[in-house]
Amino acid sequence: TEIGFKRSSLSDGNKAAEGRTSANSWCTNSCKKDPLVAGVTNRIAMLTQIPHNNSEDLQLLRYEEGQFYKEHNDYTPYERECIQGVRILTVFLYLNDVEEGGGTNFPGLDLTVESKRGRALIWPSVLDEDPHQIDLRPNHQALPVVRGLKYGANAWLHQRDFETSTALGCINVSRNMK
């Protein structure tokens, strides 16, 4: 179902995000309790050895033909001052095969990963030697979909407990920024 997908916007939720033309939705409440989703998020926690509570809700993405996301980094500097800390890892899940285009490109690494159902791609946002500092090497972009649709999901993993800090009312503006 397409229910819940909205054009990606800036943090105020009102203005379309420049450089990003996709639509997104958030996997919250009943979505998180779905056995398939719970299994996926548990596998992410086991694979990364980062507690499930350190993860933001999955961000579900839809790219139609011609849609893209220009080069960016998932690091959010203001989160250095937040309880949960910065995003340290991104896990991107490819939910379908794209007929043509739509790959994830890392310009600085001269690497493009094509969208194939079942693939998972993991990259850091921070430097190993200083986890408060951005790592620019994994700057990435979603290349335009030439033919078909692209569905994916982002899992962003933080330094500390994201779920509890959010439940306590700590504001996470990044939810609308990425």
Disulfide bonds with the S-S distance in Angstrom:
Cys27-Cys31 1.94
